[in-house]
């Protein structure tokens, strides 16, 4: 959920289209596996309390390649469920697309995420197809909504002095999240 450092070899696993397809198919398998689970209404999550409403499931809440468990080029599991929460599956899809499409400026895509070129629209289509849905017409809005949700969660946890979010906020991470949201809101797909 916070600043992503290192893990170049993990980013490299989802840069090729085949790796992107594996990542999206794995997300679908995860969603299918948890679809019937109904946590109690008293469940406490990092950002909410409660159960799944109709159309919701327990989303992972922090889907980037570093939270995947990899066997070679195949993702076989997930770790780091501290931001799991009841939400629409589109929350996890939007979160994954933020990193896998990716929803970042060209410089960040090449330098930090190791994407050799920026082809967001194509990667959205490939990812959604592999997941088994049509690419939503409002995908940029969905990603921006997910980014705003992450920003609110980081802010809320920092106010409660929860680490590492308190340090991230003190170090200016909310400014980075605001920049990402503005970029996503400006994207034309």
Biotite code that builds the C-alpha atoms (Angstrom):
import biotite.structure as struc

atoms = struc.array([
    struc.Atom([0.000, 0.000, 0.000], chain_id="A", res_id=1, res_name="UNK", atom_name="CA", element="C"),
    struc.Atom([2.883, 2.346, 0.664], chain_id="A", res_id=2, res_name="UNK", atom_name="CA", element="C"),
    struc.Atom([6.077, 3.229, -1.140], chain_id="A", res_id=3, res_name="UNK", atom_name="CA", element="C"),
    struc.Atom([7.311, 0.337, -3.254], chain_id="A", res_id=4, res_name="UNK", atom_name="CA", element="C"),
    struc.Atom([11.037, -0.213, -3.212], chain_id="A", res_id=5, res_name="UNK", atom_name="CA", element="C"),
    struc.Atom([13.052, -2.876, -4.959], chain_id="A", res_id=6, res_name="UNK", atom_name="CA", element="C"),
    struc.Atom([11.557, -5.998, -6.383], chain_id="A", res_id=7, res_name="UNK", atom_name="CA", element="C"),
    struc.Atom([12.634, -5.331, -9.976], chain_id="A", res_id=8, res_name="UNK", atom_name="CA", element="C"),
    struc.Atom([12.559, -9.064, -10.662], chain_id="A", res_id=9, res_name="UNK", atom_name="CA", element="C"),
    struc.Atom([8.916, -9.181, -9.503], chain_id="A", res_id=10, res_name="UNK", atom_name="CA", element="C"),
    struc.Atom([7.827, -6.253, -11.660], chain_id="A", res_id=11, res_name="UNK", atom_name="CA", element="C"),
    struc.Atom([9.533, -7.973, -14.595], chain_id="A", res_id=12, res_name="UNK", atom_name="CA", element="C"),
    struc.Atom([7.190, -10.968, -14.177], chain_id="A", res_id=13, res_name="UNK", atom_name="CA", element="C"),
    struc.Atom([4.093, -8.937, -15.137], chain_id="A", res_id=14, res_name="UNK", atom_name="CA", element="C"),
    struc.Atom([5.618, -6.683, -17.826], chain_id="A", res_id=15, res_name="UNK", atom_name="CA", element="C"),
    struc.Atom([5.312, -9.211, -20.692], chain_id="A", res_id=16, res_name="UNK", atom_name="CA", element="C"),
    struc.Atom([1.703, -9.801, -21.778], chain_id="A", res_id=17, res_name="UNK", atom_name="CA", element="C"),
    struc.Atom([1.901, -13.463, -20.779], chain_id="A", res_id=18, res_name="UNK", atom_name="CA", element="C"),
    struc.Atom([2.979, -12.454, -17.273], chain_id="A", res_id=19, res_name="UNK", atom_name="CA", element="C"),
    struc.Atom([0.161, -9.920, -17.120], chain_id="A", res_id=20, res_name="UNK", atom_name="CA", element="C"),
    struc.Atom([-2.297, -12.639, -18.132], chain_id="A", res_id=21, res_name="UNK", atom_name="CA", element="C"),
    struc.Atom([-0.973, -14.974, -15.415], chain_id="A", res_id=22, res_name="UNK", atom_name="CA", element="C"),
    struc.Atom([-1.318, -12.201, -12.811], chain_id="A", res_id=23, res_name="UNK", atom_name="CA", element="C"),
    struc.Atom([-4.932, -11.420, -13.839], chain_id="A", res_id=24, res_name="UNK", atom_name="CA", element="C"),
    struc.Atom([-5.933, -15.104, -14.009], chain_id="A", res_id=25, res_name="UNK", atom_name="CA", element="C"),
    struc.Atom([-4.497, -15.598, -10.531], chain_id="A", res_id=26, res_name="UNK", atom_name="CA", element="C"),
    struc.Atom([-6.527, -12.661, -9.217], chain_id="A", res_id=27, res_name="UNK", atom_name="CA", element="C"),
    struc.Atom([-9.655, -14.273, -10.659], chain_id="A", res_id=28, res_name="UNK", atom_name="CA", element="C"),
    struc.Atom([-8.808, -17.589, -8.968], chain_id="A", res_id=29, res_name="UNK", atom_name="CA", element="C"),
    struc.Atom([-8.329, -15.760, -5.665], chain_id="A", res_id=30, res_name="UNK", atom_name="CA", element="C"),
    struc.Atom([-11.688, -13.984, -6.047], chain_id="A", res_id=31, res_name="UNK", atom_name="CA", element="C"),
    struc.Atom([-13.415, -17.255, -6.947], chain_id="A", res_id=32, res_name="UNK", atom_name="CA", element="C"),
    struc.Atom([-11.863, -18.937, -3.889], chain_id="A", res_id=33, res_name="UNK", atom_name="CA", element="C"),
    struc.Atom([-13.108, -16.278, -1.440], chain_id="A", res_id=34, res_name="UNK", atom_name="CA", element="C"),
    struc.Atom([-16.441, -15.495, -3.127], chain_id="A", res_id=35, res_name="UNK", atom_name="CA", element="C"),
    struc.Atom([-18.550, -17.551, -0.719], chain_id="A", res_id=36, res_name="UNK", atom_name="CA", element="C"),
    struc.Atom([-16.747, -16.550, 2.484], chain_id="A", res_id=37, res_name="UNK", atom_name="CA", element="C"),
    struc.Atom([-18.900, -14.284, 4.643], chain_id="A", res_id=38, res_name="UNK", atom_name="CA", element="C"),
    struc.Atom([-17.016, -12.771, 7.589], chain_id="A", res_id=39, res_name="UNK", atom_name="CA", element="C"),
    struc.Atom([-19.024, -11.821, 10.675], chain_id="A", res_id=40, res_name="UNK", atom_name="CA", element="C"),
    struc.Atom([-20.467, -8.317, 10.906], chain_id="A", res_id=41, res_name="UNK", atom_name="CA", element="C"),
    struc.Atom([-18.099, -7.561, 13.774], chain_id="A", res_id=42, res_name="UNK", atom_name="CA", element="C"),
    struc.Atom([-14.996, -8.163, 11.629], chain_id="A", res_id=43, res_name="UNK", atom_name="CA", element="C"),
    struc.Atom([-12.445, -5.367, 11.921], chain_id="A", res_id=44, res_name="UNK", atom_name="CA", element="C"),
    struc.Atom([-10.397, -4.511, 8.837], chain_id="A", res_id=45, res_name="UNK", atom_name="CA", element="C"),
    struc.Atom([-7.676, -1.884, 8.443], chain_id="A", res_id=46, res_name="UNK", atom_name="CA", element="C"),
    struc.Atom([-10.104, 0.612, 6.936], chain_id="A", res_id=47, res_name="UNK", atom_name="CA", element="C"),
    struc.Atom([-13.630, -0.566, 7.848], chain_id="A", res_id=48, res_name="UNK", atom_name="CA", element="C"),
    struc.Atom([-15.617, -2.758, 10.200], chain_id="A", res_id=49, res_name="UNK", atom_name="CA", element="C"),
    struc.Atom([-18.250, -5.162, 8.998], chain_id="A", res_id=50, res_name="UNK", atom_name="CA", element="C"),
    struc.Atom([-19.250, -7.884, 6.649], chain_id="A", res_id=51, res_name="UNK", atom_name="CA", element="C"),
    struc.Atom([-19.504, -8.216, 2.890], chain_id="A", res_id=52, res_name="UNK", atom_name="CA", element="C"),
    struc.Atom([-22.510, -6.502, 1.351], chain_id="A", res_id=53, res_name="UNK", atom_name="CA", element="C"),
    struc.Atom([-24.194, -8.044, -1.694], chain_id="A", res_id=54, res_name="UNK", atom_name="CA", element="C"),
    struc.Atom([-21.773, -8.052, -4.614], chain_id="A", res_id=55, res_name="UNK", atom_name="CA", element="C"),
    struc.Atom([-18.752, -7.814, -2.345], chain_id="A", res_id=56, res_name="UNK", atom_name="CA", element="C"),
    struc.Atom([-16.076, -10.295, -1.333], chain_id="A", res_id=57, res_name="UNK", atom_name="CA", element="C"),
    struc.Atom([-12.967, -10.100, 0.799], chain_id="A", res_id=58, res_name="UNK", atom_name="CA", element="C"),
    struc.Atom([-10.576, -8.207, -1.435], chain_id="A", res_id=59, res_name="UNK", atom_name="CA", element="C"),
    struc.Atom([-6.849, -8.497, -0.846], chain_id="A", res_id=60, res_name="UNK", atom_name="CA", element="C"),
    struc.Atom([-6.514, -4.719, -0.876], chain_id="A", res_id=61, res_name="UNK", atom_name="CA", element="C"),
    struc.Atom([-2.827, -4.458, -1.836], chain_id="A", res_id=62, res_name="UNK", atom_name="CA", element="C"),
    struc.Atom([-2.299, -6.238, -5.150], chain_id="A", res_id=63, res_name="UNK", atom_name="CA", element="C"),
    struc.Atom([1.124, -5.553, -6.558], chain_id="A", res_id=64, res_name="UNK", atom_name="CA", element="C"),
    struc.Atom([3.657, -8.179, -7.665], chain_id="A", res_id=65, res_name="UNK", atom_name="CA", element="C"),
    struc.Atom([5.622, -7.924, -4.408], chain_id="A", res_id=66, res_name="UNK", atom_name="CA", element="C"),
    struc.Atom([2.647, -9.413, -2.559], chain_id="A", res_id=67, res_name="UNK", atom_name="CA", element="C"),
    struc.Atom([2.557, -12.391, -4.868], chain_id="A", res_id=68, res_name="UNK", atom_name="CA", element="C"),
    struc.Atom([4.215, -15.694, -4.019], chain_id="A", res_id=69, res_name="UNK", atom_name="CA", element="C"),
    struc.Atom([6.004, -16.788, -7.159], chain_id="A", res_id=70, res_name="UNK", atom_name="CA", element="C"),
    struc.Atom([7.228, -20.152, -8.387], chain_id="A", res_id=71, res_name="UNK", atom_name="CA", element="C"),
    struc.Atom([9.323, -19.200, -11.383], chain_id="A", res_id=72, res_name="UNK", atom_name="CA", element="C"),
    struc.Atom([7.097, -16.983, -13.528], chain_id="A", res_id=73, res_name="UNK", atom_name="CA", element="C"),
    struc.Atom([3.873, -18.357, -12.053], chain_id="A", res_id=74, res_name="UNK", atom_name="CA", element="C"),
    struc.Atom([2.110, -16.628, -9.156], chain_id="A", res_id=75, res_name="UNK", atom_name="CA", element="C"),
    struc.Atom([0.916, -19.318, -6.734], chain_id="A", res_id=76, res_name="UNK", atom_name="CA", element="C"),
    struc.Atom([-0.190, -17.369, -3.681], chain_id="A", res_id=77, res_name="UNK", atom_name="CA", element="C"),
    struc.Atom([-0.571, -14.039, -1.926], chain_id="A", res_id=78, res_name="UNK", atom_name="CA", element="C"),
    struc.Atom([0.938, -12.554, 1.222], chain_id="A", res_id=79, res_name="UNK", atom_name="CA", element="C"),
    struc.Atom([0.359, -9.344, 3.154], chain_id="A", res_id=80, res_name="UNK", atom_name="CA", element="C"),
    struc.Atom([-3.356, -9.339, 3.869], chain_id="A", res_id=81, res_name="UNK", atom_name="CA", element="C"),
    struc.Atom([-3.215, -6.427, 6.314], chain_id="A", res_id=82, res_name="UNK", atom_name="CA", element="C"),
    struc.Atom([-5.402, -4.306, 4.013], chain_id="A", res_id=83, res_name="UNK", atom_name="CA", element="C"),
    struc.Atom([-7.917, -6.998, 3.121], chain_id="A", res_id=84, res_name="UNK", atom_name="CA", element="C"),
    struc.Atom([-11.474, -5.682, 3.263], chain_id="A", res_id=85, res_name="UNK", atom_name="CA", element="C"),
    struc.Atom([-14.989, -6.288, 2.029], chain_id="A", res_id=86, res_name="UNK", atom_name="CA", element="C"),
    struc.Atom([-15.334, -4.563, -1.336], chain_id="A", res_id=87, res_name="UNK", atom_name="CA", element="C"),
    struc.Atom([-16.450, -5.099, -4.884], chain_id="A", res_id=88, res_name="UNK", atom_name="CA", element="C"),
    struc.Atom([-14.061, -7.298, -6.871], chain_id="A", res_id=89, res_name="UNK", atom_name="CA", element="C"),
    struc.Atom([-13.520, -4.186, -9.002], chain_id="A", res_id=90, res_name="UNK", atom_name="CA", element="C"),
    struc.Atom([-11.551, -2.685, -6.090], chain_id="A", res_id=91, res_name="UNK", atom_name="CA", element="C"),
    struc.Atom([-8.868, -5.386, -6.401], chain_id="A", res_id=92, res_name="UNK", atom_name="CA", element="C"),
    struc.Atom([-9.021, -5.259, -10.200], chain_id="A", res_id=93, res_name="UNK", atom_name="CA", element="C"),
    struc.Atom([-8.515, -1.476, -10.156], chain_id="A", res_id=94, res_name="UNK", atom_name="CA", element="C"),
    struc.Atom([-5.690, -1.837, -7.615], chain_id="A", res_id=95, res_name="UNK", atom_name="CA", element="C"),
    struc.Atom([-3.967, -4.457, -9.746], chain_id="A", res_id=96, res_name="UNK", atom_name="CA", element="C"),
    struc.Atom([-4.410, -2.332, -12.888], chain_id="A", res_id=97, res_name="UNK", atom_name="CA", element="C"),
    struc.Atom([-2.875, 0.677, -11.175], chain_id="A", res_id=98, res_name="UNK", atom_name="CA", element="C"),
    struc.Atom([0.394, -1.266, -11.064], chain_id="A", res_id=99, res_name="UNK", atom_name="CA", element="C"),
    struc.Atom([-0.010, -3.664, -13.985], chain_id="A", res_id=100, res_name="UNK", atom_name="CA", element="C"),
    struc.Atom([-1.378, -1.324, -16.666], chain_id="A", res_id=101, res_name="UNK", atom_name="CA", element="C"),
    struc.Atom([0.236, 0.821, -15.137], chain_id="A", res_id=102, res_name="UNK", atom_name="CA", element="C"),
    struc.Atom([-1.454, 4.073, -14.184], chain_id="A", res_id=103, res_name="UNK", atom_name="CA", element="C"),
    struc.Atom([1.745, 6.104, -13.921], chain_id="A", res_id=104, res_name="UNK", atom_name="CA", element="C"),
    struc.Atom([3.575, 8.678, -15.991], chain_id="A", res_id=105, res_name="UNK", atom_name="CA", element="C"),
    struc.Atom([6.057, 7.449, -18.602], chain_id="A", res_id=106, res_name="UNK", atom_name="CA", element="C"),
    struc.Atom([9.149, 8.299, -16.551], chain_id="A", res_id=107, res_name="UNK", atom_name="CA", element="C"),
    struc.Atom([7.926, 6.292, -13.561], chain_id="A", res_id=108, res_name="UNK", atom_name="CA", element="C"),
    struc.Atom([6.908, 3.394, -15.798], chain_id="A", res_id=109, res_name="UNK", atom_name="CA", element="C"),
    struc.Atom([10.356, 3.105, -17.314], chain_id="A", res_id=110, res_name="UNK", atom_name="CA", element="C"),
    struc.Atom([12.523, 3.997, -14.307], chain_id="A", res_id=111, res_name="UNK", atom_name="CA", element="C"),
    struc.Atom([10.682, 2.518, -11.354], chain_id="A", res_id=112, res_name="UNK", atom_name="CA", element="C"),
    struc.Atom([8.284, -0.120, -12.683], chain_id="A", res_id=113, res_name="UNK", atom_name="CA", element="C"),
    struc.Atom([10.625, -1.274, -15.468], chain_id="A", res_id=114, res_name="UNK", atom_name="CA", element="C"),
    struc.Atom([8.089, -1.003, -18.282], chain_id="A", res_id=115, res_name="UNK", atom_name="CA", element="C"),
    struc.Atom([9.994, -0.402, -21.547], chain_id="A", res_id=116, res_name="UNK", atom_name="CA", element="C"),
    struc.Atom([7.074, 1.591, -22.993], chain_id="A", res_id=117, res_name="UNK", atom_name="CA", element="C"),
    struc.Atom([3.714, 2.766, -21.821], chain_id="A", res_id=118, res_name="UNK", atom_name="CA", element="C"),
    struc.Atom([0.690, 1.030, -23.398], chain_id="A", res_id=119, res_name="UNK", atom_name="CA", element="C"),
    struc.Atom([-1.933, 1.359, -20.688], chain_id="A", res_id=120, res_name="UNK", atom_name="CA", element="C"),
    struc.Atom([-5.053, 0.827, -22.848], chain_id="A", res_id=121, res_name="UNK", atom_name="CA", element="C"),
    struc.Atom([-3.722, -2.430, -24.333], chain_id="A", res_id=122, res_name="UNK", atom_name="CA", element="C"),
    struc.Atom([-2.651, -3.740, -20.925], chain_id="A", res_id=123, res_name="UNK", atom_name="CA", element="C"),
    struc.Atom([-6.084, -2.965, -19.462], chain_id="A", res_id=124, res_name="UNK", atom_name="CA", element="C"),
    struc.Atom([-7.725, -5.011, -22.238], chain_id="A", res_id=125, res_name="UNK", atom_name="CA", element="C"),
    struc.Atom([-5.304, -7.923, -21.784], chain_id="A", res_id=126, res_name="UNK", atom_name="CA", element="C"),
    struc.Atom([-5.692, -7.952, -18.003], chain_id="A", res_id=127, res_name="UNK", atom_name="CA", element="C"),
    struc.Atom([-9.493, -7.738, -18.025], chain_id="A", res_id=128, res_name="UNK", atom_name="CA", element="C"),
    struc.Atom([-9.737, -10.411, -20.717], chain_id="A", res_id=129, res_name="UNK", atom_name="CA", element="C"),
    struc.Atom([-7.527, -12.765, -18.677], chain_id="A", res_id=130, res_name="UNK", atom_name="CA", element="C"),
    struc.Atom([-9.595, -12.043, -15.551], chain_id="A", res_id=131, res_name="UNK", atom_name="CA", element="C"),
    struc.Atom([-12.748, -12.837, -17.532], chain_id="A", res_id=132, res_name="UNK", atom_name="CA", element="C"),
    struc.Atom([-14.510, -9.473, -17.792], chain_id="A", res_id=133, res_name="UNK", atom_name="CA", element="C"),
    struc.Atom([-14.860, -6.768, -20.409], chain_id="A", res_id=134, res_name="UNK", atom_name="CA", element="C"),
    struc.Atom([-12.722, -3.744, -19.719], chain_id="A", res_id=135, res_name="UNK", atom_name="CA", element="C"),
    struc.Atom([-14.952, -1.252, -17.884], chain_id="A", res_id=136, res_name="UNK", atom_name="CA", element="C"),
    struc.Atom([-15.647, 1.959, -19.812], chain_id="A", res_id=137, res_name="UNK", atom_name="CA", element="C"),
    struc.Atom([-14.886, 3.933, -16.661], chain_id="A", res_id=138, res_name="UNK", atom_name="CA", element="C"),
    struc.Atom([-11.668, 2.120, -15.740], chain_id="A", res_id=139, res_name="UNK", atom_name="CA", element="C"),
    struc.Atom([-9.728, 5.340, -15.048], chain_id="A", res_id=140, res_name="UNK", atom_name="CA", element="C"),
    struc.Atom([-12.517, 6.442, -12.685], chain_id="A", res_id=141, res_name="UNK", atom_name="CA", element="C"),
    struc.Atom([-12.398, 3.046, -10.941], chain_id="A", res_id=142, res_name="UNK", atom_name="CA", element="C"),
    struc.Atom([-8.622, 3.295, -10.498], chain_id="A", res_id=143, res_name="UNK", atom_name="CA", element="C"),
    struc.Atom([-8.900, 6.893, -9.232], chain_id="A", res_id=144, res_name="UNK", atom_name="CA", element="C"),
    struc.Atom([-11.615, 5.818, -6.757], chain_id="A", res_id=145, res_name="UNK", atom_name="CA", element="C"),
    struc.Atom([-9.381, 3.003, -5.530], chain_id="A", res_id=146, res_name="UNK", atom_name="CA", element="C"),
    struc.Atom([-6.467, 5.448, -5.201], chain_id="A", res_id=147, res_name="UNK", atom_name="CA", element="C"),
    struc.Atom([-8.641, 7.843, -3.178], chain_id="A", res_id=148, res_name="UNK", atom_name="CA", element="C"),
    struc.Atom([-9.641, 4.930, -0.933], chain_id="A", res_id=149, res_name="UNK", atom_name="CA", element="C"),
    struc.Atom([-5.988, 4.036, -0.365], chain_id="A", res_id=150, res_name="UNK", atom_name="CA", element="C"),
    struc.Atom([-5.193, 7.678, 0.412], chain_id="A", res_id=151, res_name="UNK", atom_name="CA", element="C"),
    struc.Atom([-8.035, 7.804, 2.960], chain_id="A", res_id=152, res_name="UNK", atom_name="CA", element="C"),
    struc.Atom([-6.840, 4.553, 4.571], chain_id="A", res_id=153, res_name="UNK", atom_name="CA", element="C"),
    struc.Atom([-3.230, 5.765, 4.816], chain_id="A", res_id=154, res_name="UNK", atom_name="CA", element="C"),
    struc.Atom([-4.405, 9.074, 6.302], chain_id="A", res_id=155, res_name="UNK", atom_name="CA", element="C"),
    struc.Atom([-6.741, 7.306, 8.779], chain_id="A", res_id=156, res_name="UNK", atom_name="CA", element="C"),
    struc.Atom([-4.070, 4.850, 9.932], chain_id="A", res_id=157, res_name="UNK", atom_name="CA", element="C"),
    struc.Atom([-1.470, 7.615, 10.265], chain_id="A", res_id=158, res_name="UNK", atom_name="CA", element="C"),
    struc.Atom([-3.870, 9.647, 12.446], chain_id="A", res_id=159, res_name="UNK", atom_name="CA", element="C"),
    struc.Atom([-4.085, 6.597, 14.728], chain_id="A", res_id=160, res_name="UNK", atom_name="CA", element="C"),
    struc.Atom([-0.237, 6.452, 14.788], chain_id="A", res_id=161, res_name="UNK", atom_name="CA", element="C"),
    struc.Atom([-0.225, 3.087, 13.014], chain_id="A", res_id=162, res_name="UNK", atom_name="CA", element="C"),
    struc.Atom([3.110, 2.264, 11.387], chain_id="A", res_id=163, res_name="UNK", atom_name="CA", element="C"),
    struc.Atom([4.372, 2.395, 8.730], chain_id="A", res_id=164, res_name="UNK", atom_name="CA", element="C"),
    struc.Atom([1.592, 4.776, 7.597], chain_id="A", res_id=165, res_name="UNK", atom_name="CA", element="C"),
    struc.Atom([2.429, 7.411, 10.255], chain_id="A", res_id=166, res_name="UNK", atom_name="CA", element="C"),
    struc.Atom([6.000, 7.578, 8.951], chain_id="A", res_id=167, res_name="UNK", atom_name="CA", element="C"),
    struc.Atom([4.845, 7.635, 5.328], chain_id="A", res_id=168, res_name="UNK", atom_name="CA", element="C"),
    struc.Atom([2.597, 10.612, 6.011], chain_id="A", res_id=169, res_name="UNK", atom_name="CA", element="C"),
    struc.Atom([5.345, 12.407, 7.945], chain_id="A", res_id=170, res_name="UNK", atom_name="CA", element="C"),
    struc.Atom([7.659, 11.802, 4.976], chain_id="A", res_id=171, res_name="UNK", atom_name="CA", element="C"),
    struc.Atom([5.187, 13.329, 2.492], chain_id="A", res_id=172, res_name="UNK", atom_name="CA", element="C"),
    struc.Atom([3.667, 10.193, 0.971], chain_id="A", res_id=173, res_name="UNK", atom_name="CA", element="C"),
    struc.Atom([0.203, 11.777, 0.774], chain_id="A", res_id=174, res_name="UNK", atom_name="CA", element="C"),
    struc.Atom([1.610, 14.234, -1.784], chain_id="A", res_id=175, res_name="UNK", atom_name="CA", element="C"),
    struc.Atom([2.687, 11.269, -3.926], chain_id="A", res_id=176, res_name="UNK", atom_name="CA", element="C"),
    struc.Atom([-0.770, 9.719, -3.631], chain_id="A", res_id=177, res_name="UNK", atom_name="CA", element="C"),
    struc.Atom([-2.392, 13.029, -4.638], chain_id="A", res_id=178, res_name="UNK", atom_name="CA", element="C"),
    struc.Atom([-0.080, 13.193, -7.706], chain_id="A", res_id=179, res_name="UNK", atom_name="CA", element="C"),
    struc.Atom([-1.082, 9.657, -8.711], chain_id="A", res_id=180, res_name="UNK", atom_name="CA", element="C"),
    struc.Atom([-4.762, 10.498, -8.403], chain_id="A", res_id=181, res_name="UNK", atom_name="CA", element="C"),
    struc.Atom([-4.363, 13.677, -10.503], chain_id="A", res_id=182, res_name="UNK", atom_name="CA", element="C"),
    struc.Atom([-2.457, 11.708, -13.165], chain_id="A", res_id=183, res_name="UNK", atom_name="CA", element="C"),
    struc.Atom([-5.132, 8.999, -13.265], chain_id="A", res_id=184, res_name="UNK", atom_name="CA", element="C"),
    struc.Atom([-7.917, 11.585, -13.471], chain_id="A", res_id=185, res_name="UNK", atom_name="CA", element="C"),
    struc.Atom([-6.165, 13.205, -16.448], chain_id="A", res_id=186, res_name="UNK", atom_name="CA", element="C"),
    struc.Atom([-5.539, 10.013, -18.429], chain_id="A", res_id=187, res_name="UNK", atom_name="CA", element="C"),
    struc.Atom([-7.344, 9.598, -21.727], chain_id="A", res_id=188, res_name="UNK", atom_name="CA", element="C"),
    struc.Atom([-7.787, 5.953, -22.693], chain_id="A", res_id=189, res_name="UNK", atom_name="CA", element="C"),
])
